[in-house]
Amino acid sequence: MPVPQRCGARAAFPGHPAAAVSREWTPVPSSAVPHPPVPALLTASTGPLLELERRILDSMPAIERWFRLQWQDHTPPFYGSVDLRNAGFKLAPVDMNLFPGGFNNLSEEMLPCAVQAAQAAIEHLCPDARNLLLVPERHTRNVFYLTNVARLARILRTTGLEVRIGTLSEEVKGPTTISLPGGDSLTIEPLVRAGDRVGVAGFDPCIVLLNNDLSAGIPPILRDLKDQVLVPPLHAGWAVRRKSHHFAAYDEVAGEFADLLKIDPWMINPYFARCGQVDFQKRVGEECLASNVDMLLARIRDKYKEYGIAEQPFVIVKADAGTYGMGIMTVKDAAEVRDLNRKQRNKMAVVKEGLEVTDVIIQEGVPTYEDVDGAAAEPVVYMIDRYVVGGFYRVHTERGRDENLNAPGMHFVPLAFASSCNLPNCRAQPGASSENRFYSYGVVARLALLAASLELERTAHLLPPAGPSAPVAAAVAG
């Protein structure tokens, strides 16, 4: 087993293996380290979230033991990222991505930890692995995404693997080198199927790592591989996966965790409902949408009244399958979903790869009370195996705290710390320590990761047999 690299104090994160293998660390003097922007928490002095923060800190040994026991029974996804929303009175995940595409937004200080976590993941999958094939999204013109692929490949190569990048794009006929900002480059090659194995010319990998969410369907070249590890599994892609399945699993995880901490699970869990058989263009399913919007808004009002929260409830209506922030709208009254104009219906009708929206999830809206230079911000936490390895803030100058920030015009602020984030400052007052806030983020993100593990275990049977992809939606909608 490789000896883990020591993860410096600036790079360690909550839930990272550095916490287990390196108990001694030397703080970096604050005067020697430039502090990066840390978003302002508008409700940093009062409110129930501070009690939640204190409860998490007081329960840290029990929490870490609880996670350790959970991972004995469940296998974490190879990697993932979680979008969190911090409302001051509530801290909850609103999205779980199993094909994270923003490794380029992580700070350099976090990379040693990412490498160490990747080593752990690879040891679980294929301990004697030498070769890994990385399969990215088809598009070759999105420089920001390709920079993510290059960063991910760099992390994997640093574990000692030979890494090649194989694409599903029909446009790539042979090895193609793409120039990236900063003088870097990326070479991609067409995938080659040889019997029951997939690779690129002259390269036979032990592990095939997807960074492609399969929105366009499940390609035959990746089916029925033998003696190769394919991660994430095919049913993790949007051809099969549904957000409602994930949040059903998260509801279970959050309930058990809330029992451990003796808190109201609503503090960490957004309400949700689902509508199937929706057609925005033909206005089919509007009554299902309206009734579920009414129901959720009423439940949220009850909670706001219980906790004395003076906010207007809202919900987020979004495609049950799909990513890239497409097919999303904020709703504060059921009448809004009955009165969509043509432009709004067109926006909601399709998502990435032109995938038609037939199922939607209606999710409790969690306002963000964090900002960077006055712009709404939300944390995105990155994990490899069961460890938090970094994150960044998604910031949007033209969106409000009750809107989706994953939209054109967003920018990213990497997280970096002057002290270890897996060692929270238990002496600090609640709300006064960024270390404590980020430890709490890491805990909630790992709850979502655990839910993703349960989700994948329970949905493997939904993978349709090889053939036309049309029956997929019907099989999943069930």
N, C-alpha and C positions, 0 to 999 in steps of 0.2 A: 504493500500500500504506500503510495507516495507520501512523503513527509509534507504536511501542509505548510505553505509559506506563511510567515508571521504577518498578520494583517495589522498595519499601523493604526495608531489611535485615531488618526484623522479619517480613516476609511471604514472602520467597523460600523456595523449597522445592527439594529435589533434583530435577533434571531439568526445572526450570522455565525458560522462555525468558529470564527475568531473568539467568540465569547467562551467557547468550550476549550480551545486548544491554547489560548494565550491569556493567562490570568494576570500577567504583569504587563503594565504599559506605562509609558512616560508621557504625561500630558505635554502638549506643545504650548509654550507660553503664548498667551493671547496676543501679546505685542508683536510676536514673530509671524503671525498668520493673519492675512487679510480676511476679515469676515465677509462672506458673500451675502447677498441680499437674503434676508429671512422675511417672508411675508408677515405683514402685521395682522394679528388676530384681533378683530374689532371688539370681541367680547372676552378679552383676556383677563378680566378681573372678577367677573361674576358669572353665575349660571351653572346649570347642572353638569355641563361637560367637565368643569373643574373637579367636581366630585367624582366623575368617571375617571378622570386622570389620576386622582389620588387613589381611588380603588384599584386601578391597574398597577400603580407603583407599589402599593401595600401588598398586593397579591403576586408580585413578580415571581417569586420562587414557585408558587402553586401554578401560575400560568405556564411557565417554561416546562414544568413537569407534565402538565396537561398536554401541551403540544408534543412533548417527547413520547408520551403514551399513544397519542393519536397517530403519530407517524409510524408506530410499530404495527398498526393495523391497516394503514392506508399508504399508497404510493403517491408521492407528490408529482404533479406534472413536471416535465423537464424544466420549464420556465413559465413565467407569466407576469403580467402587470395588472395593477388594480388602480382604478380611478376612485379616489375618496372625496367625500364632501364633509367639511367641518362647518357645522352651523352654529357652533358655540354651545348649543343645547343638545347636539346630536353629532356623532361621528360615524359615518357609514359608507360602505362601498356602494358605488352605483354602476360599476362595470368591471368585468373580469376578462382580460384579453389573454388567450392561450398562445398567441403568436405575436409577442411584443415586437414592435417595430421602431423603438426609440432608444436603442442602446447608445446611439451617438449623442443623446442628450444627457447621459450620465457624466459626472465629473471624472477627470483622470484619477483623482484620489481614490475612487471607488473600485477601480479595475482590479487591484490585487485581490479584493474580496470576491469579485465576480469570478476570477480565475479559480480561487479556492473552492467556491461553491460548484463551479462547473466540474472540477475534479471529482467532487463527491458524487455528483449526478452521473458522471461517466463510469465511476467505479461500480455504481449500482446496476447500470445498464449492460456494460461490457467491459469488465475489469482489464482485459488484455487488449483493448482496442488500440489500433494504430491509425486507422483511417476513418474520417468522418466526412460525410457528404452533406452540405448545407443547401437546401432547396428554398430559394427566396420567391417573392412575388414575381409575376411574369414581367411587369413593366421594367424597362431598362432606362427610362428617361427621367425618373424621379431621383434627383441627385441626393436629396435629404434621406430618402429611404435607402439608397445604395450605400450611403455613408454609415447607416445603421448596420447594414450587412457586413461592411468592412470591419466595423468595430466588433461585432459579434464573432466574426472569423478570427480576429486578433485575439480575443479572449480564449477561444477554443484552441488556437494554435499554442498559446502560452501554457496550456495544460500538457503539452507534449504530443498532441495529435497532428497528423497530416490532414489538412482541411482543403477540400476542393468545393467549388460552387457550381452546382448543376441546375440549369433552368428549364422550366416547362415551356418557355416562350418558343414559338415556331419561328420567330425571326432570327434566332441565334442558330447558325448552321455549323459553327466551329468555335474554338476558343476565341473569345472576344474580350479585349481589355478596354475598360472604361476609366477615363481620367476623373478623379474626384478633387474637390477643393483641398488646398494645402499640399498639393503635389502627390497625394496618394493615388492609388489605382486599384481596380478590382477586375479580376479575370473570371468570366463566367463561361460555362461550357454546356452544350446540349446534353440532356439526360440520355442514357443508353440502357436498354433493358437486355440482359443476358440470362435467359432461362428464368429462374425464380429470383434473380437479383437485379438491382438497379445501381448504376454508377455513372461515371463519365469515362471517356476513352482511356484505357490503361489504368483505371483506378477502381478498386473493389472495396467499398467501405463496410465496416462492421455496423456503424450507426448512420442512419439517415435522419437528419434533423430538419423538420419543416419550419420555415419562417414564412409560409404561405398559408393563408386561412381558408383556402379551398372554396371561396365564395362562388367560383365558376363551376364547381362540381368536383367530383373525385376522379382524377385522371387514371385511366386503366394502367398506366405504366407504374403506378405506385401500389397497385392492389396485389394481394396474395404473395407478398415477399416471403422468402424462406431463409432462415438463418441470418437474417438482418434485423436489427432493431430499428423500428420506425417510430419516431416521437416528434411531436405529440401524435397520438393515434388518429387514424382517418376520421373517426366519428367526432373528433374535437373540432373539425372544420365546420364552417357555416353551412355546408351542404346538408349537415345533419344536426348540428348543435342548435340549441335554443336557450336564450337568456332566461326564460321562465324555468327551465330545468335547473339552471345554476342557482337562481334565487330560491327555489324550493329547497335545494340542498343547503343553501346558506341559512335559510330560516331555521332548519334543524340544528346546524352548527351554532348559530347565534343563541338559540334557546339553551343549549347545553352550557355554553360559555357563560351566559348570563346567570345561570344557576350557580356556577362556580363562584362568580363575583358577587352574587346576590344583588343584581341590578335588573332594571326593566329592560328586556331584550330590545324594546323599541329604540333605546338609546344608540344601538349599534346596527339596527336592522330596518331597512326601508320597506314599508308595505308595498305589495304589488298585486296585480291581477293580470289575466291574459284574455285576449279575444282572438279566436280563430275564424277562418272563413271571412276575412276582411278583403274588400276590394275598394280602394279609395276612389278609383276612377268611376266605378259604377255605383258608388255610395252604398255598397253592401256592408253590413256590420255596424252601421252608425249607432243603432240602438244598443248593441252590446257595449260599444265604446262609451256611450253617454251614461249608461247605467253603472258601469264600473268606475267611471270618473266620479260620478255622484257618490258612490259607495266609499271610495278611497278618500275623497275630500271630507266626508262626514267622519270617518275614522281619524283622520289627521286633526280635524277640529277638536274632537274629543280629547286627543292627547295634548294639543296646545292648551286647552282649557284646564286639563289636569295639572299641567306644569306652569300655568300662568304665562304662556308664550304669546306675545302680542304680534303675531305674524299672519299674513294671509296664506292659507294653504294652497299648494299647487301640485300638480302631478306632471310627470314627463311621459308622453306617449311616444314609443319608438318601436321600430321593427324588432320582432322577436329573434330574428337572425340578421347578422350583418354588422359592419363596423365602419370605421372612417367617419363617425359622427353623422352619418346620413340617415334620413328617415326619422327625424326627431322633432318634437314640438312641445312647448310648454303650455299647459292648460290650467286655467283657474276656475273655469265654469263649464259644466257639461254642454251648455249651448254652443260652446266654441267648436266642438267636434261635430255638431250637427250643421254648422254653418260654414264649413270650409269652402273657400273659393277655389277656382280652377288651379291657380298657381300653387296654393297650399296642397291640394289633392295630388298634383303632379309631383311635388316635393316629397310627399309621404309614400308615393306609390312604388318607387323603386329605390334600391340601394346599390352598393358596389357591384360591379360586373353586370349591371342591369337586372339584378335579381328582383323579381316582383315580390312585393310585400303582401303576404296573405295572412300573416299572424302578427299581432302586436302585443307588447307588454305595456301595461300602464303601471308606472312606478311612482311611489311617493317622491315628490320633489324635496331635495335637501338643499336649502340655500347655502352658498358659501359665504362665510364671514372672514375670509382671508383675502388679502390683496397685496399686490406688488406695485408700488408707486401709484396707488389709487385705482389700479385695474384688478378686476376679479381674477382670483387664482384658485387652483385646486391641486392638491398633491397627487402625484402618480408614483406608485411604489413598485419597484422591480424586484423580482425574485428569481433565483435559480435553485432547483431542487427545493428544499424546504427553508432556504435562507433568504433573507432580505439582503440585496446587494447594492442598493442605491435607489435613486429616484430623482424626480424633478418636479417643478411646478409648471403646470399649464396655465398660461396667462392670456387673457383676451381683453384688449382695451375697449372693445366696442360691444361687449356683452355684459349683462347684469348678473347679479348674484343668484337669480332664479332661472338662469338660462344655461343651455349646453355650451360649454367652452371649447369642445372639440369641433372646431369650425374654422374655415378659412380666416386668416388674420391672427390666429393664435401664435404665441411664441413660448419659449421654454426657458426656465431658470434652473440650472442644475443645483442639486443639493450637495453641499460640502460642509464639513464641520471642523471646528477647532478642537473638539474633544470627541471621545468615543460615544457613539450614539447607542451602543448596546449596553452602556453603563449609565442609566438615567441618574439624574441628580435628585436623590431622594430627600435631600435637605431643603430643596427649593420649594417655595410656595407654589401651589397649583396655578398654572397659567403663566408663571414667571420664567420658565426654563424651556428653551427650544429643544434641548435634549429629551426632556420628558414628553413634549408634544410629539416628537418624532418617534420615540419609543412606542407611544400609544398608536401612532400610525402603523408602525410595523406589526403590532399585535393584531389590529383589525385587518390589515392586508393578509396576514397569515391565516386568519379565519376564512377569508375569501378563497385563499389557495387550498385550504382543507376542503372547503365546499366544492371546489373544482375537482378535487380528487374523488369525492363521493359522486359528483355528477358524472364523471367519466366512467366510473365503475357501473353506474346504473343505466347508462345509455348506450353501452357497447352493442346491445342487441338491435339498436335502431339503424345500424349501418346496413344499407340495402345491398343486395347481391349485385354483382357486376352486370352492367347493361345500361340502358338509357337512364338518365338522371331524373326524368319527369316524376317517377313515383316517390321520390325522396320526400317532398313536402307532405304528401298524404301520409306516408309512413310515420313521419315525425309528429304531425298534427294529432294523429290518433285519437 
